[in-house]
Amino acid sequence: MKKFIIILSSIIAILIAAMVGIYFMLNTIILEGVKTIGPKITHTKVYLDKVDISIFSGKGILYNFALSNPKNSKLPYLFKVKKFYIDLQPASILKNEIIINKILIESPYISYEIQGATSNIQSFQQKISKKNTSQEKISNTENRKNKTTEGDKDPKSVFIKNFIIKNAKVEIYIPKLQQKRIVVIDKIHLTNLGGKNQTPTQVIEKITNEIIKKILPNLGLTFKNLGELKEIKKEIESKLKKQGIKQNQLDKIKQELQNLQLN
């Protein structure tokens, strides 16, 4: 009986040790993945202090996440948040497609720096789009080669069912005029991001386009007395059109800009 209890206790201890190991391994993998792969996708510095996700529920928190602005910006950060919540399907981590049920980001800081004919967010979009397009072509070619040599395995992808930002504080800044304003975006909710049919670049562009659309109506409220706003309006319209936003989306944005009552 004693031997049985000792064996049983040993098995339980091993299982607990294994679970603890898996827990730390999961969080370490995510932490290192964000810090290593993040800069390769965004081409800016990415910061993350800590990851705490349960291997059983898949729910957890990421602490002190920040994304630097492109080099030509005066403001240090494009995006910064003390913590955000994630709910993923634990079993999917072992599969080709990692499924995230929800990402909830509350009260983040976002900068929108108007730089003549563009903004920091649009510069960020153009940078990742230009660099990542060529990299993704190379990656796709390599993936096809790997399929023929290693079987029919698809590369890992991430599918986000719900992406939510609440109460974002946006710092709108015009360096030339030394003008700053803070506006609040109540909510952004995007669904079905990523997966096999969308690249990380496309996901980032969807999110940043939505942020820009939410910021634009506030430009009139924050800088309606500035003489340069009319020129800014034209520049934003031009840049959005060049980025290939669909016509119906562009029309909505133009209407929002028209609501700024700039003649």
Contacts in CASP RR format, 6 or more apart in sequence:
PFRMAT RR
TARGET T0000
AUTHOR 0000-0000-0000
METHOD contacts of the structure
MODEL  1
MKKFIIILSSIIAILIAAMVGIYFMLNTIILEGVKTIGPKITHTKVYLDK
VDISIFSGKGILYNFALSNPKNSKLPYLFKVKKFYIDLQPASILKNEIII
NKILIESPYISYEIQGATSNIQSFQQKISKKNTSQEKISNTENRKNKTTE
GDKDPKSVFIKNFIIKNAKVEIYIPKLQQKRIVVIDKIHLTNLGGKNQTP
TQVIEKITNEIIKKILPNLGLTFKNLGELKEIKKEIESKLKKQGIKQNQL
DKIKQELQNLQLN
19 55 0 8 1.000
22 55 0 8 1.000
23 54 0 8 1.000
23 55 0 8 1.000
26 53 0 8 1.000
26 55 0 8 1.000
26 93 0 8 1.000
27 50 0 8 1.000
27 51 0 8 1.000
27 52 0 8 1.000
27 53 0 8 1.000
28 51 0 8 1.000
30 51 0 8 1.000
30 53 0 8 1.000
30 62 0 8 1.000
31 48 0 8 1.000
31 50 0 8 1.000
31 51 0 8 1.000
34 46 0 8 1.000
34 48 0 8 1.000
34 51 0 8 1.000
34 62 0 8 1.000
34 65 0 8 1.000
35 46 0 8 1.000
35 47 0 8 1.000
35 48 0 8 1.000
38 46 0 8 1.000
39 45 0 8 1.000
39 46 0 8 1.000
40 135 0 8 1.000
41 128 0 8 1.000
41 132 0 8 1.000
41 200 0 8 1.000
41 201 0 8 1.000
41 204 0 8 1.000
42 67 0 8 1.000
42 124 0 8 1.000
42 128 0 8 1.000
42 204 0 8 1.000
43 127 0 8 1.000
43 128 0 8 1.000
43 131 0 8 1.000
44 67 0 8 1.000
44 68 0 8 1.000
44 69 0 8 1.000
44 70 0 8 1.000
44 78 0 8 1.000
44 124 0 8 1.000
45 67 0 8 1.000
45 68 0 8 1.000
46 65 0 8 1.000
46 66 0 8 1.000
46 67 0 8 1.000
46 68 0 8 1.000
47 64 0 8 1.000
47 65 0 8 1.000
47 66 0 8 1.000
47 67 0 8 1.000
47 68 0 8 1.000
48 62 0 8 1.000
48 63 0 8 1.000
48 64 0 8 1.000
48 65 0 8 1.000
48 66 0 8 1.000
49 63 0 8 1.000
49 64 0 8 1.000
50 62 0 8 1.000
50 63 0 8 1.000
50 64 0 8 1.000
51 61 0 8 1.000
51 62 0 8 1.000
51 63 0 8 1.000
52 60 0 8 1.000
52 61 0 8 1.000
52 62 0 8 1.000
52 63 0 8 1.000
53 59 0 8 1.000
53 60 0 8 1.000
53 61 0 8 1.000
53 86 0 8 1.000
53 88 0 8 1.000
54 60 0 8 1.000
55 90 0 8 1.000
56 90 0 8 1.000
57 87 0 8 1.000
57 90 0 8 1.000
58 86 0 8 1.000
58 87 0 8 1.000
58 88 0 8 1.000
58 89 0 8 1.000
58 90 0 8 1.000
59 85 0 8 1.000
59 86 0 8 1.000
59 87 0 8 1.000
59 88 0 8 1.000
60 85 0 8 1.000
60 86 0 8 1.000
60 87 0 8 1.000
61 83 0 8 1.000
61 84 0 8 1.000
61 85 0 8 1.000
61 86 0 8 1.000
62 83 0 8 1.000
62 84 0 8 1.000
62 86 0 8 1.000
63 82 0 8 1.000
63 83 0 8 1.000
64 81 0 8 1.000
64 82 0 8 1.000
64 83 0 8 1.000
65 79 0 8 1.000
65 80 0 8 1.000
65 81 0 8 1.000
65 83 0 8 1.000
65 84 0 8 1.000
66 77 0 8 1.000
66 79 0 8 1.000
66 80 0 8 1.000
66 81 0 8 1.000
67 77 0 8 1.000
67 78 0 8 1.000
67 79 0 8 1.000
67 80 0 8 1.000
68 76 0 8 1.000
68 77 0 8 1.000
68 78 0 8 1.000
69 75 0 8 1.000
69 76 0 8 1.000
69 77 0 8 1.000
69 78 0 8 1.000
69 111 0 8 1.000
69 113 0 8 1.000
69 120 0 8 1.000
69 124 0 8 1.000
70 78 0 8 1.000
70 120 0 8 1.000
70 123 0 8 1.000
70 124 0 8 1.000
70 127 0 8 1.000
72 115 0 8 1.000
72 123 0 8 1.000
73 111 0 8 1.000
73 113 0 8 1.000
73 115 0 8 1.000
73 120 0 8 1.000
73 123 0 8 1.000
74 113 0 8 1.000
74 173 0 8 1.000
74 175 0 8 1.000
75 111 0 8 1.000
75 113 0 8 1.000
75 120 0 8 1.000
75 171 0 8 1.000
75 173 0 8 1.000
77 109 0 8 1.000
77 111 0 8 1.000
78 110 0 8 1.000
78 111 0 8 1.000
78 120 0 8 1.000
78 121 0 8 1.000
78 124 0 8 1.000
79 108 0 8 1.000
79 109 0 8 1.000
79 110 0 8 1.000
79 111 0 8 1.000
80 108 0 8 1.000
80 109 0 8 1.000
81 105 0 8 1.000
81 106 0 8 1.000
81 107 0 8 1.000
81 108 0 8 1.000
81 109 0 8 1.000
82 107 0 8 1.000
84 103 0 8 1.000
84 104 0 8 1.000
84 105 0 8 1.000
84 106 0 8 1.000
84 108 0 8 1.000
85 102 0 8 1.000
85 103 0 8 1.000
85 104 0 8 1.000
85 105 0 8 1.000
85 106 0 8 1.000
86 100 0 8 1.000
86 102 0 8 1.000
86 103 0 8 1.000
86 104 0 8 1.000
87 100 0 8 1.000
87 101 0 8 1.000
87 102 0 8 1.000
87 103 0 8 1.000
88 98 0 8 1.000
88 99 0 8 1.000
88 100 0 8 1.000
88 101 0 8 1.000
89 98 0 8 1.000
89 99 0 8 1.000
89 100 0 8 1.000
89 101 0 8 1.000
92 98 0 8 1.000
92 99 0 8 1.000
96 153 0 8 1.000
96 154 0 8 1.000
96 155 0 8 1.000
96 156 0 8 1.000
96 157 0 8 1.000
97 156 0 8 1.000
97 157 0 8 1.000
97 158 0 8 1.000
97 159 0 8 1.000
97 195 0 8 1.000
97 196 0 8 1.000
98 156 0 8 1.000
98 157 0 8 1.000
98 158 0 8 1.000
98 159 0 8 1.000
99 159 0 8 1.000
99 161 0 8 1.000
100 158 0 8 1.000
100 159 0 8 1.000
100 160 0 8 1.000
100 161 0 8 1.000
101 161 0 8 1.000
101 162 0 8 1.000
102 161 0 8 1.000
102 162 0 8 1.000
102 163 0 8 1.000
102 164 0 8 1.000
103 160 0 8 1.000
103 162 0 8 1.000
103 163 0 8 1.000
103 164 0 8 1.000
104 164 0 8 1.000
104 166 0 8 1.000
105 164 0 8 1.000
105 165 0 8 1.000
105 166 0 8 1.000
105 168 0 8 1.000
106 165 0 8 1.000
106 166 0 8 1.000
106 167 0 8 1.000
107 166 0 8 1.000
107 167 0 8 1.000
107 168 0 8 1.000
107 169 0 8 1.000
108 165 0 8 1.000
108 168 0 8 1.000
108 169 0 8 1.000
109 168 0 8 1.000
109 169 0 8 1.000
109 171 0 8 1.000
110 168 0 8 1.000
110 169 0 8 1.000
110 170 0 8 1.000
110 171 0 8 1.000
110 185 0 8 1.000
110 211 0 8 1.000
111 120 0 8 1.000
111 170 0 8 1.000
111 171 0 8 1.000
111 173 0 8 1.000
112 119 0 8 1.000
112 120 0 8 1.000
112 121 0 8 1.000
112 170 0 8 1.000
112 171 0 8 1.000
112 172 0 8 1.000
112 173 0 8 1.000
112 212 0 8 1.000
112 215 0 8 1.000
113 119 0 8 1.000
113 120 0 8 1.000
113 173 0 8 1.000
113 174 0 8 1.000
113 175 0 8 1.000
114 172 0 8 1.000
114 173 0 8 1.000
114 174 0 8 1.000
114 175 0 8 1.000
114 232 0 8 1.000
115 123 0 8 1.000
115 175 0 8 1.000
116 176 0 8 1.000
116 232 0 8 1.000
116 235 0 8 1.000
117 235 0 8 1.000
117 238 0 8 1.000
117 239 0 8 1.000
118 126 0 8 1.000
118 235 0 8 1.000
118 239 0 8 1.000
119 212 0 8 1.000
119 236 0 8 1.000
119 239 0 8 1.000
121 208 0 8 1.000
121 211 0 8 1.000
121 212 0 8 1.000
122 212 0 8 1.000
122 239 0 8 1.000
122 243 0 8 1.000
124 208 0 8 1.000
125 204 0 8 1.000
125 205 0 8 1.000
125 208 0 8 1.000
125 209 0 8 1.000
125 243 0 8 1.000
126 243 0 8 1.000
128 201 0 8 1.000
128 204 0 8 1.000
128 205 0 8 1.000
129 201 0 8 1.000
129 205 0 8 1.000
129 243 0 8 1.000
132 199 0 8 1.000
132 200 0 8 1.000
132 201 0 8 1.000
133 201 0 8 1.000
136 199 0 8 1.000
136 201 0 8 1.000
139 155 0 8 1.000
143 154 0 8 1.000
143 155 0 8 1.000
146 153 0 8 1.000
147 153 0 8 1.000
147 154 0 8 1.000
154 196 0 8 1.000
157 194 0 8 1.000
157 195 0 8 1.000
157 196 0 8 1.000
158 194 0 8 1.000
158 195 0 8 1.000
159 192 0 8 1.000
159 193 0 8 1.000
159 194 0 8 1.000
159 195 0 8 1.000
160 192 0 8 1.000
160 193 0 8 1.000
160 194 0 8 1.000
160 203 0 8 1.000
161 191 0 8 1.000
161 192 0 8 1.000
162 189 0 8 1.000
162 190 0 8 1.000
162 191 0 8 1.000
163 188 0 8 1.000
163 189 0 8 1.000
163 190 0 8 1.000
163 191 0 8 1.000
163 193 0 8 1.000
163 207 0 8 1.000
164 187 0 8 1.000
164 188 0 8 1.000
164 189 0 8 1.000
164 190 0 8 1.000
165 185 0 8 1.000
165 187 0 8 1.000
165 188 0 8 1.000
165 211 0 8 1.000
166 186 0 8 1.000
166 187 0 8 1.000
167 184 0 8 1.000
167 185 0 8 1.000
167 186 0 8 1.000
167 187 0 8 1.000
168 184 0 8 1.000
168 185 0 8 1.000
168 188 0 8 1.000
168 211 0 8 1.000
169 182 0 8 1.000
169 183 0 8 1.000
169 184 0 8 1.000
170 182 0 8 1.000
170 183 0 8 1.000
170 184 0 8 1.000
170 185 0 8 1.000
170 211 0 8 1.000
170 215 0 8 1.000
170 218 0 8 1.000
171 180 0 8 1.000
171 181 0 8 1.000
171 182 0 8 1.000
172 180 0 8 1.000
172 181 0 8 1.000
172 182 0 8 1.000
172 183 0 8 1.000
172 215 0 8 1.000
172 218 0 8 1.000
172 219 0 8 1.000
172 222 0 8 1.000
172 223 0 8 1.000
173 179 0 8 1.000
173 180 0 8 1.000
173 181 0 8 1.000
174 223 0 8 1.000
174 226 0 8 1.000
174 228 0 8 1.000
174 232 0 8 1.000
176 228 0 8 1.000
177 226 0 8 1.000
177 228 0 8 1.000
179 223 0 8 1.000
179 226 0 8 1.000
181 222 0 8 1.000
181 223 0 8 1.000
183 215 0 8 1.000
183 218 0 8 1.000
183 221 0 8 1.000
183 222 0 8 1.000
185 211 0 8 1.000
185 214 0 8 1.000
185 215 0 8 1.000
188 207 0 8 1.000
188 210 0 8 1.000
188 211 0 8 1.000
188 214 0 8 1.000
190 206 0 8 1.000
190 207 0 8 1.000
190 210 0 8 1.000
193 203 0 8 1.000
193 206 0 8 1.000
193 207 0 8 1.000
194 200 0 8 1.000
194 202 0 8 1.000
194 203 0 8 1.000
205 243 0 8 1.000
209 243 0 8 1.000
209 245 0 8 1.000
209 249 0 8 1.000
212 240 0 8 1.000
212 253 0 8 1.000
213 249 0 8 1.000
213 252 0 8 1.000
213 253 0 8 1.000
213 256 0 8 1.000
216 236 0 8 1.000
216 253 0 8 1.000
216 256 0 8 1.000
216 257 0 8 1.000
217 256 0 8 1.000
217 259 0 8 1.000
217 260 0 8 1.000
219 229 0 8 1.000
219 232 0 8 1.000
219 233 0 8 1.000
219 257 0 8 1.000
219 260 0 8 1.000
220 229 0 8 1.000
220 260 0 8 1.000
220 261 0 8 1.000
220 262 0 8 1.000
223 229 0 8 1.000
223 232 0 8 1.000
224 260 0 8 1.000
224 261 0 8 1.000
229 260 0 8 1.000
229 262 0 8 1.000
230 262 0 8 1.000
230 263 0 8 1.000
233 257 0 8 1.000
233 260 0 8 1.000
233 262 0 8 1.000
236 257 0 8 1.000
237 253 0 8 1.000
237 254 0 8 1.000
237 257 0 8 1.000
240 250 0 8 1.000
240 253 0 8 1.000
241 250 0 8 1.000
245 253 0 8 1.000
END
